[in-house]
Amino acid sequence: MKYAALIVLYFLSFSVQADRLKDIASVQGVRENQLFGYGLVIGLNGTGDSTPFTNQSFASMLSRFGVTLPEGVSATSKNVAAVSLTATLPAFSKPGQKIDVTASSIGNASALRGGTLLLSTLKGADGEVYAIAQGNLIVGGLGTNGTDGSRTSVNVPTVGRIPNGASVERMVPSSFNTGDTLTFNLNRPDFTTAKHVSDKINDLLGPGVATTLDATSIRVSAPRDSSQRVTFLSILENLEVDVAEERARIVVNSRTGTIIIGQHVKVSPAAITHGSLTVTIRETPPVVGQDGTVTGGETIISPREGIEIAPNSGRMFVFDPGASLNDIVRAVNQVGAAPGDVMAILESLKQAGAINADLVVI
């Protein structure tokens, strides 16, 4: 069995990176809201479902239009499917604005292609109706059945989307225009970045305008007037802020064999044997000598670096102190080790306390 391909991404940054405040933080109270609903998709070409709740919903829909079925007769149609509706309501959405809707089959329908969603309500977590959806579905998937019972499908034919398929009916209350302050919440909490944000705002507007609350939040004094507050926020969100370097971290995807090694990941002296593979990280004193000058020469300290690979069946890698995991992974890959071997070595180094980084396996 051939070894799977191993992708190693090693991110190095020798200078502090500056990003806009709007890219690294969000304003507290300014957020999206998730909506959900239930509906019926009609007009399917025999690809609908026949579940009891679909039949009940279909019969209820017919009764709203004055169609009463005889007692004991079930409203069944293979051209109808029950779907779950989801949508995202952006911050500050106003009644009459349009949002996209996604419809997903919750019965045994085989496809939603060609279907039309009937008028359905979309509710928030509080149970209130915030939007009304209706329209024709766009389905990217395709499914087909053979006469011999064989089936094939491309993508997912039981999920469709309606661009601008819902109309907003109610605003979500926001605290944006209340109080004397605004609070920025960092997307990735970090004490250093929070201090940089506070210092940047205070350098622009004066001392005491911004105050760090913790590793995530920075409170900023803001004008009460809504128009002034919008202008004020527009200036702040475009400030260039020096983002602190992330903690040393290794992310391993065991399914794809992908290993991402973050900055500042170093290893301490250790030795690992994995099958016929041996990895050794050892302390090696540097070489001390003189330059070629006869008199008045300077002492030169030369680090001893290098990787040794034994010619026999057992492979050994020797690294000098301060070697990075990038050096280890590259050396192991040079002899054709599988991604699983590299992952096992990294995990063993972490368990032995030889890695000063977080090891995340996904």
N, C-alpha and C positions, 0 to 999 in steps of 0.2 A: 504494500500500500504506500503510495507516494505521500510524502509529507505535505501538509497543508501550507499554503503560503502564509508567511508571518509579516505583518505590517508593523513596523516600529516607527512611531512618530516621536521625535525628541525635540521639544520646544526649548529654545535658548533665547534669552533676552538679556542683553548686556546694558540696556538703558531703561529707565522707567518709562512706561507707556502712559500717554495722556489720552483720555477719552472724554467725550462730552458727558455732562452730568445726566442728560436725558437717556443716555445709553447704559448707564450703570445704576440708575436709581429711578424710583417711581414716587409720585406724590401720594401721600396717605389720603385715602378717601376717593381718589380718582382711579376707578377700577372697572373692569368688565363684569358682567353678570351673566350667569348661565341660565338658559331657558329650556324647558322641556314640555312635551305634549304628546298627545295620542291622536291618530287620525286614520282615515281610510284612503287608500289609493285605488282608483277605478280605471277602467279602460285597458286592463291588461289582456294580452292575447292568450288566455288560458293558462297563465303562469301564476295565478293568485293562490291563496291558501283556503283551507276549509276547516279551520279550527273553530271550536264553539264560540270563543269570544269574537271572532271575526263575523260569524253568522249573526250573533246577537247585535253587534254594532251595525251591521248591514240592515237588519230588521228595524232597529231604532231609527236609522237614517230614513228608511222608507216611510215610517210612521210620521215623521216630521213633515213629510210632503203629502200626508193624507192617504197613503197606501197602507191598507190593513190586510195582512195575510190571514187566510183561513186558519182556524184552530188546528194545531197538529202539523202545519206546514212550516218547514224550516227555510229560512232565507239563505240559500246556498248559491254561490257563484264563483267560478274559477277565474273571473275577471276582476276580483276584488281582493285586496290584501290589507291587513292591519299593519300599521307602521308606528314606530316610535320617532318622535320629532325632537331635534335638538338645534339650538341656535345660541349665538353669543350676542348679547346686547352691549354695545360699546358704551363707555362712559359719556354722559351728557346727551344721550340719544333723546330726540324730541318726537312727540306724536306725529305720525305721518311719514317719518323716515323709513327707509327700507333696509332690511337685513337679510342675510342668506340663511337658508334652512336646509338641514340634512335629514332625510327620511331613511330609516333602517327597518327592514322587515322583522317582525317579532313572531310570525307564524311560520308555516311551511311553504311559503311562496318560493318559487324557483327563480323568479326574476321580476324586477319592477320596471323594465324597459317599456316605454310608451305609456306609462301610467300618469294619472293626474290626481294630485292631492286635493281632497275636498276641504272646504272651510274648516279649519281647526284652530284651537286656542293654544297659545304658548304661555306657560306659567313660570314664575320664579320660585325660589326656595320657600317663600312665604305663602305660596298657594294663590297669589294674585295673578290675574291675566295681564301680561305686558305686551303681547303682540298677537296678531292673527295671521295665519299662514294659509296660502292656497296657490296652486299653480302646477305647471307641467314639470315632471322630473327629468333631469339629465342623468343618465346612468352610463358610467364608463365601462362597466363589466358586461360580459356576454356569456350566456350559457345555452347549450343545446343538448337534446337527447336523441339517441338513435333508436331505431325500431327494435333493435336487439337488446335494449336496456342499457346500452352504454351512454355515458354522460361526459361532457367536457365543458369547461368554463374558463373564461379569461377574466382576470381580476375578480371583482366581487359584484355580481349582477343584482344582488338584493339590497344594495345601498344606492340611493340617488340623492341628488342635490338640486335645490331650486334657488338660483341666484336672484337676490332681491325678492324672495318669495314670501316674506312676512312684512307686515306693516306694524310699526310701533304704535301702541295705543296708550301707553302710560310711561311717564318719566320715573326714573329711580332717584329718590332723594339723595343729595350729595352734601357733604359738609365743606365743600371747597370754598364757599363764600362766607363761611362763618368763622368767628374767632379772629385773633390778632396774629396768628402764626400759621405757617405751613410746615409740614414735616416730610422730609425726604427719607425714603427707606431704600437702602442699598439692596440690589439684587443678590449680591454675594457679600454677606456680612464680613467686615474686616475692620479692626480698630484703626489701623494705619490709614486706610482709605477714608474712613469716616472723619479722621482728623484732617486729612488733606482737603476734603470737601468743606469742612468748617473753616479752615484757614483761607481757602480760596475765596469763599463768600465774604469773610471778614476783611480780607485785603481789598475787595472791591467796594464794599458798602460801609465798612467801618467796624471797629471792634465791638463784640457783643451782639451783633446781628444774628449770627449762627452759633448754635450750641449743640455739641454732641451729647446725645442721650445714652447711647450704647454703641455696640459694634455695627448696628443696623441703621439707627435713626439719627437724623440731624434736624433739629428744630430751628426754623428761620422766622424772624419777625417779618410780617407782611402787611401791606395796607389793607384796610377794610373794603374800600371801594372796589367793585368787581372788575371794572375796566382797568384800573391801576394794578390790580392783582394779576390780571392776565398779562399785562406788559411786564410786570415784575418777574413773573414766572418764566416768561419768554427769554428774558435776559439770563436768568440763573441756569435754565436747562441747557444753554449753549456754552456754558463755561467749560474750559478744558481743565480736567482734573487729573492729577497724577495717581494712577491706580497702583496700589501696593501689589507686590509679587505674591502669587499664591503659595500656600503651603506645599511642601514637597509631597507629591502624590503619584502613585502608579495605578493605572486603570487597566484591568485585564478583562477582555471579553472572551470567555471560555468557549463560546459557540463559534465565533469567527476566527479565533486565533489572533485577535488584534491586541497589541500591548502599547499603551500610551505612557510614556515616562515623562513626568513633569520636571520642571527646573529645580535645581538644588538637591536632587536625589543623589546621595553619596552612600557608600558602603564602608563598613568597618572590617578589620581583619577577620576572616572566617574561611572555612573550608567545607565544601559540600560534595558528596559523592551521590550521583544519580545514575543508576545502571552502570554503563561503562564510561560515564562522563564524570569528571572531577573538576570542580572549580575551586581555586584557592586564592584568597585575597590575603596578602601578608604584608607585614611591616618590613620595609627595606631602607636601610640608612642611605642618605645621599652621598655622592662622591665629592670630597673636598680636595681642591687642588689650587695651583697657581697658574696665572696666565703666562704667556711666553716672554714677558719683560724680565731682563736680567736684574735690574734694581727697581725698587718702588712698585713692584707688581701688586695686584689685588688678588685677594682670596676669592675663588669661584666655587660656588656650591651648585653642583649639577645633580638634579634628581635622577634616580635610576628608574627608568620606565621601560615597559616592554611586556609582551605576552609570549609565554613559552608553551609550545604544543609538543607533547611527547610523540615520537614517531611510531610508537607501538599502538596496539589496539586501544589501550586506555588513554584517553585524552585528558590533558591537564592544562589549565589556564592559570597563570600566575600574574596577579595584578599588584601594583604598588599601592601604598596607602593613598586614599583620596580618589581612587578610581570611581568613575561614575557607572551607573547601571547601563548606560549606553555602550560603554566599553565592554561590559560583560555580555550583553545581549548580542552585540556585533560579533564578538569572538565565538560565542556558541553557535551563531548562525553560519559562520564560516566553515564549520565542520559538518553542516547539514543536520543539526539538531531540530527536532520537531517543536512546534509551538508548545505542545504539552510539556516537553522537557524544560523549556524556558520558564513556563508558568510554575512548574514544580520547584525550580531553583529559586525563583523570586519569593515564592511562598515560604520556602525553607529559610531563606535569608531573613525574612521578616520575623518568623517564629524564633529565630536565634538572636534577634535583636541587632542584627548587623545592618539593617536598613533604617535610616532616619526619615522614613516617609510612610504615609498612609497607603495601604494596599487595598484597593477596591476591586472586587470581582463582580462582574455583571453577567 
